[in-house]
Amino acid sequence: MIASNAYITDSDWHDTYNRIAIGKAAPVKIEENVWIGDSAIVCKGVTIGDNSIIGAGAVVVNSVPPNAIAAGNPARIVKSLDPEKPITTRSEWFSDPDRLFEELDQWDRAMLRGNTLLGWLRSLLSPAKGD
């Protein structure tokens, strides 16, 4: 999972002293079931291990081991995940579209329970606390 505005680069795009020369490149490896948070930056040469999470806004300049949560600038390990605890992946969630549709429909119905045209009109004409 890669959130909005995440930036993953395998190159510096310029040299340190000669700013018009192409910089050094190194591959980025993102392993299975990784979650990269909003606006995170993953730099060249980094490996992010299985099941790891990169916090929003983190700048990853060093590799992150499996089952770790890294955050900050530069990113540091802030928590380790229990590798024995099962992780439900997004692919599992999307694996049965009919079941997913049914679950989402139930959530929608629960959230909208009590929403009526009469309730909406009352909130416009005589709003109560919480409307």
C-alpha positions as CSV (number, residue, x, y, z in Angstrom):
1,M,0.0,0.0,0.0
2,I,1.4,3.3,-1.0
3,A,-0.5,6.4,0.2
4,S,-0.9,9.8,-1.5
5,N,2.2,11.9,-2.3
6,A,4.7,9.2,-1.4
7,Y,8.0,9.5,-3.3
8,I,10.2,6.6,-4.1
9,T,13.5,7.3,-5.9
10,D,16.4,5.1,-6.9
11,S,18.7,8.0,-7.8
12,D,20.0,11.4,-6.5
13,W,19.3,12.9,-9.9
14,H,22.5,15.0,-9.6
15,D,26.0,14.8,-8.1
16,T,26.9,16.6,-4.9
17,Y,29.5,18.9,-6.4
18,N,28.7,18.8,-10.1
19,R,25.0,19.6,-10.0
20,I,24.5,19.0,-13.8
21,A,26.0,15.5,-13.6
22,I,23.7,12.5,-13.1
23,G,24.0,11.2,-9.5
24,K,24.6,7.7,-8.3
25,A,21.7,5.2,-8.5
26,A,20.8,2.2,-6.3
27,P,17.7,0.0,-6.4
28,V,14.9,0.3,-3.9
29,K,13.4,-3.0,-2.8
30,I,9.9,-3.0,-1.3
31,E,9.0,-6.5,0.0
32,E,5.6,-8.1,0.6
33,N,2.7,-6.4,2.5
34,V,4.5,-3.0,3.0
35,W,2.5,0.1,3.9
36,I,4.1,3.5,2.9
37,G,2.4,6.4,4.6
38,D,1.3,9.7,3.1
39,S,4.1,12.0,1.9
40,A,6.8,9.5,2.9
41,I,10.1,9.7,1.0
42,V,12.0,6.4,0.3
43,C,15.5,7.1,-1.0
44,K,17.9,5.0,-3.2
45,G,19.4,1.8,-2.0
46,V,16.8,1.1,0.7
47,T,15.0,-2.2,1.4
48,I,11.8,-2.2,3.3
49,G,11.1,-5.6,4.8
50,D,7.9,-7.7,4.8
51,N,4.9,-6.3,6.7
52,S,6.7,-3.1,7.6
53,I,5.0,0.3,7.9
54,I,6.6,3.6,7.0
55,G,4.9,6.5,8.8
56,A,3.5,9.6,7.1
57,G,6.1,12.1,6.2
58,A,9.0,9.8,7.0
59,V,12.3,10.1,5.1
60,V,13.7,6.6,4.7
61,V,17.5,6.7,4.1
62,N,18.4,3.3,5.7
63,S,16.8,-0.1,5.2
64,V,13.9,-1.1,7.4
65,P,13.8,-4.7,8.7
66,P,10.7,-6.9,8.4
67,N,7.8,-6.4,10.8
68,A,8.9,-2.9,11.9
69,I,7.3,0.6,12.0
70,A,9.6,3.4,11.0
71,A,8.8,7.1,11.3
72,G,10.6,10.5,11.4
73,N,13.3,12.3,9.5
74,P,15.5,10.4,9.1
75,A,13.2,7.4,9.7
76,R,14.0,5.3,12.8
77,I,12.4,2.1,14.0
78,V,9.7,3.2,16.6
79,K,8.0,-0.2,17.1
80,S,8.3,-3.8,16.1
81,L,5.4,-5.9,15.0
82,D,4.8,-9.3,16.5
83,P,5.6,-11.7,13.6
84,E,3.4,-14.4,15.3
85,K,0.3,-12.3,15.1
86,P,-1.6,-12.8,11.8
87,I,-1.9,-9.8,9.5
88,T,-4.8,-9.4,7.2
89,T,-3.7,-8.0,3.9
90,R,-5.6,-5.8,1.5
91,S,-5.5,-8.5,-1.1
92,E,-7.4,-10.8,1.3
93,W,-10.0,-8.1,1.8
94,F,-10.5,-7.7,-1.9
95,S,-10.3,-11.4,-2.7
96,D,-14.1,-12.0,-2.5
97,P,-15.9,-9.0,-4.1
98,D,-19.4,-10.3,-3.3
99,R,-18.6,-10.6,0.4
100,L,-16.8,-7.2,0.4
101,F,-19.8,-5.5,-1.3
102,E,-22.1,-7.1,1.4
103,E,-19.9,-5.9,4.2
104,L,-19.7,-2.3,2.8
105,D,-23.4,-2.3,2.3
106,Q,-24.0,-3.3,5.9
107,W,-21.6,-0.6,7.1
108,D,-23.4,2.0,5.0
109,R,-26.7,1.0,6.4
110,A,-25.5,1.1,9.9
111,M,-24.0,4.6,9.4
112,L,-27.1,5.9,7.7
113,R,-29.6,4.4,10.2
114,G,-31.8,7.1,11.5
115,N,-31.1,9.4,8.5
116,T,-34.5,10.4,7.1
117,L,-36.0,13.2,5.0
118,L,-38.0,14.4,8.0
119,G,-34.9,14.4,10.2
120,W,-33.0,16.4,7.7
121,L,-35.8,19.0,7.4
122,R,-36.0,19.2,11.2
123,S,-32.3,19.8,11.4
124,L,-32.7,22.7,9.0
125,L,-35.7,24.3,10.6
126,S,-35.1,23.6,14.3
127,P,-31.5,22.3,14.7
128,A,-30.7,20.5,17.9
129,K,-27.3,20.1,19.6
130,G,-25.2,17.7,17.5
131,D,-27.0,18.4,14.2
